[in-house]
Amino acid sequence: MDPRVIVVGGGYGGIAAAKALDEVADVTLVEPREAFLHNVATLRAAVDPTWADRIFIPYDKLLSRGRVVRDAAVEVRPDEVRLSSGERLEPDYLVLATGSTGPFPSRIDATAQASAVERLHAAHTALDRASGVLLLGGGAVGLEFAGEIAAAWPGRPVTVVDPGPELLGGRFPDALRADLARQLDELGVRVLLGTRLDTPPRTPAGAVRPFTVRTGAGETLAADLWFPCYGSTVPTTYLTPELATARRPDGRLAVTEHLRVHGHERVFAVGDLNDTPELKMGRAAGAQGETAAANIRALIEGGPLTAYAPFADGILLTLGPAGGVGYAPEFGLLDAAATAQFKATFRLEHFRELLGAD
């Protein structure tokens, strides 16, 4: 009988691990979503309704031998996964790939595709009605969303507020951040750095309703729509004490170079859930899923384990369909045209192929 592998979470890392192990193990992927969500493209989908359905890809052709169970893991220990339905799964190997959560629209918590698409359409309607937009958080999410909005509605006032002193935390070359600032200025996006609000807007996020707020410096900002663009968290309440002991202060799980959860030979954690020292992006999660799968395969068949090599800092930050900035050590700086070309489809075709949708 093939060894049983349970993959908890059907995001970028989970689908990569499950797919890679399908031919050598009895794989069960546990995921509460109805379909895979191509999360990288959610901000585009919020401003362009033609993307709303495209970013969802069915799971039904991901595995040829294994199965995808639409359910949520509510209690996970090294040798057992209990689902919300009451079903209990007993893995020989376990891959934890539950990702992170955050505010809409950078993250979507709806598990039914129709509900998620409805929220994206509602966001577009609100943006179309708004006369001014305030985004709280000037990291990659806030800046990309600002660029998407400004490109879709030219002339619409968009203001980004962030307490940090530099764009992107000073993490990338000065030339990239200078080009980013230039493009944002040309789009009409106002970025207030080193700034906090005295109190958050009193209106609900995503609702079109006039409001004013004051910054710590005493400036009054007026808009009628706002979104939070910060505050991602790593959900781990499903972990029992045996696994929770590996949890670090930020909630992420400590892993070895082979992506094993510390203290557990047959439990792996990939993607946003673990503490690998790199930017948490979809490409890293996918690479980690493949590495974890390779190591499980090595344990099954006998052979050396593979150490995971974290990605060096890199970024592709779009500012609408025609703008953006990029950097990778192997390529150097990328201008607006190159960035837009790289992310024109958000690699949607790659994930459709991986999930057997084409």
N, C-alpha and C positions, 0 to 999 in steps of 0.2 A: 504494500500500500504506500502511495506517495505521502511524504511528510505534509502536514497541514500547516499552511501559512495564513495567518490572519493579518490583513492590512486594514488598519483603522484610519479612515480618512481618504477621500477620493479626489484630493487636489492634485497639484503638479507632482509632488513627491510620491503620493499614494498610487496614482495610475502608472507612473514609471516603474515602481517596484512590482506592482501586481502583474503588469504586462511582461516584465522580464522574467518572472518566475512561473508563468503560466504553464510552460512546457515541462517543468521538472517537479512541480509540487501541486498539491490540492489547495488552490488559492481561493480565499474568500475575501472580498473587498467590502467593508462595511462603510456605508455613506448615507446620511439622511437626505441628501439632495436627490431630486428626481433626475437631474442631468448634470454633467460636468459643467462648471462655470469657468469660463476663460477670464479670470478675474483681472488680468492685465488690461483688458479692453473695457472695463466697466465705466470709466470716466467718459470715453468716447460714446458709449451707448447711452449715457445720461443726456448728452447734448444732441446726438444723432439717432433718431428713432429707428433708422434702417439697421442699426447694429444691435438693437435690443434682443431680438430672437437669435441672431447669428452667434452670440457668445455662449450659447448653451448647446452642448453636444451630448447626445444620448450615450449612456454607459453600456447599452445592450450588446455591442460588438467589441468591447474592449478585450474580453477574455474568450478564448475558444474552448477551454476546458473548465476553467473556474467559474465562479458565480459572483455577482454583485448583489448584496443584500441592502435594500433601502431601509435603513434603521440607524439608530444612534447607540453608541456604546455608552452605558451609564456606569459601568464598573469594570475596570481592567486590572487584572493581576497577571503576572508572568505566564501562568498556565491556564487562564480562563478569561473570556470576554463575555460579560453579560450585557444583553441588548435591552432596549426599552420595551420591546415586545415580550421579554421574558426568556427569549432563546439564549442558550449558553453555548459558546464555542470554545473548544479546547485546542489551542494552537501548539504545534511543535516549535514554531518560530513566529515572532510577533513583530510587526512593523507599525510604529505609531507615526501617523502623518496627519494630525488633526489641525495643523495650521494655526492661524491667528484670526481674531475678530477685530472689527473696528467700525467706525461710523459710516453710514451710507453717504454717498454712493461708492466710496472706494471699496467697501465691503457690503455684501447683500446677505442678510440673514434668512430671507425667505427660502424654504426648501423646495417649494413647488415652482416650476418654471413660470407658469402663468402669473403667479403672485409677484415673482421677481420682475418679470417684464412689465407688469402693471405699475410697479414702483418706479421703474426707469422711465416709463412714459409720463408718469405724474411729475417726475423731476424735470423732464423736458418741458412740460406744460408750464410749470412754475417758472423755469428759467425764461421761457418765452414771454411770460406776463410781467416779469420783474423789471423794474426801472433801474435797480442798482443791486449788486451782489457783494456780500461780505464773506470772505473765507477765513476761518481761524485755523492757522497752521501753515507755515511756509516751507514745509519740507517738499519732497518730490511730489507727493499727492496734491498738496495745495497749489503748488506752482503749475503742475500739469493740468489740473482742473481749471485754474484761472485761464490758462492758455486756450483750453478747449472752449470755454465760455466766450472769451473775447474774440476768438476766430469765428465762432458760430453766430455771434451777435455783435458785429463791429459797432463800436461806439458805446456799447453798454458799459457803464462804470463798474469795474471790478476792483475790489480792494482786498489785499492779503495782509493779515496781521500775524506777526510771529515774534516771540521774545528773543530769539537768537540774534546775534550781532551780524551774521553773514549768511548769504544765500547758501543753502545746502550744508550749513554747518562748517564751511571752509574745507570740506573734505576733498574737493576736486581742484584741478589746476585753476589758477586765477583767470587764465584766458577763457576757460569754459564759463566761469561765473560771470565774467564781464560780458560775454556774448549772450548769456541768459538774461542778464539785466537789460541789455540793449533790446533784445527781442520783446521782452515783457513791456518795456517802455513804448516800443513801436505799436504794440497791440493795445496800449492804453491801460494796462494793468498797473495799479499803484501798489507797491510793496512797502509796508511799514515794518522795518526790522528793529529789534531791540525794544519792542512795544508790547504791552499787555492791555487788556481791557479791565476797567475797574470792576465791572460785572458783565456777564454774558448777556446777549440779547434776551429780552423777555418773551419774544415770540418763539414758537416752536421752529426748530430747524426744518428747512424745506417748505415752510408755509409762506406765502406771499402776503406780507402785512408790514406796513411802514414801522420803522423803529429807529431809535438813535442810541448810540453807546458812546462812552467816553474812554479815551485811552489814559494810561497812567501819566502821560505828559499833558493831559488836559484838553486834547483835541476831541471835538465831537464828530462822530462819523454817522452818516445817515444812509440807510438802504432799506429795501423791503423784502430781502431774501438773504438767508445765510445758511452756511453749512459748516460743520466741524470737519477738519481735515487732519486730525491728530488723535492719538490715544488708542493705538492698537494694543490688544492684550492676547495672551496665550492661555486658552482654556485648558486646565488640567484637573478639574474637580473629579473627573472620572477615574483618576488613578488611585489605587489602593496604597496603603503605607509602604509596601515593599518597593513600589516604583517611585512613589512621591519623595522618597529620601534622596533621589537624584536631582530634585528640583532646586534650581538656584534662586537667589533673591528676586530676579526679574521674572521668575516663573518658568524659564526655559529649562530643559533637561540637560544635564551634563552627559556628554558622550565621549567615547574613546575615539582614537583616530580612525577606527573601523566603523564608527557610527553606532556602536553598541551603547545602550544606556549603562552608565557606570554600575558595576556590580551584577550585571546580567549578561550571560553569554549568548542568549538566544532572543534578546529583545533589542530592537533597533529603533532609533528616533530620527526622523528626517524633516527637512524644511524648517519652517518658522519655529517649530517646537523645540529644536535643539540649540545648543550654545556654540555652534561653529562660528569662528571669528570672521564673518563676512556679511555683506549687505544681504538682507533676506529678500530674495527675488525668486521669480518663478524658475529661471534657468538653474539657480543653485539647488532649489528643491528637486527639480527633475534629475540633476546630476547625482544628488544624494540618494534619491530613490534607486537609481541604477547601481550605485556603489553598494548600498545595503543589499540589493538583490544579488549582486555578484558575490558578496560575502556569505549570504545565506546559501547560495548555490555551492560555494566552496565548502561550507560546513556539511552540506548534504553529500557532495560527491568526493570530498577530500581534496585538499589543495590549499595554497596560501591565501591569506586574506589580503584585501586591497585597502590601503590607506586612502582616505578621502583628502584631496587637495583643495582647500578653500579657494574660491575665486578671488583674484585681486580686485580692488575697488574699480567698478565701472558703472556707467549709467547711460541709458537712452531715455531722455525726457522730452516727450513731444509737447509742442505748444500749438495744438490744432493740426489739421492734416498737412500743412505745408511748413511748419516750423518746428524748432526744437534744438536741443544740444545733446551731444554724446561724447563719451570718453571711454576708452578701453586701452590698457597698456599695450596691447598688440596692434592697435590701430592708431592710437593717439587721439587727437580731438576730431570730432565730427561736426560739420556745420549743419545748418538748418535743413538743407536739401538732402544731405546724406542721412541725417537722423530720420527725417520724414520717410525717406525711401526704405530704410531698414524696418521701420515700424508701420509701414503703410497698411499691412494686413494684420499687425500684431501677431504674426506667425500663426494665424488661425488655421492655415492649411496644414501645418505640422501637427497640430493637436487633433484635427479631424482625421488625419491619417493614423495617428497613434490610437485613436479610439475607434478606428474602423468605419468612420462615417463616409469615406469616399470609396 
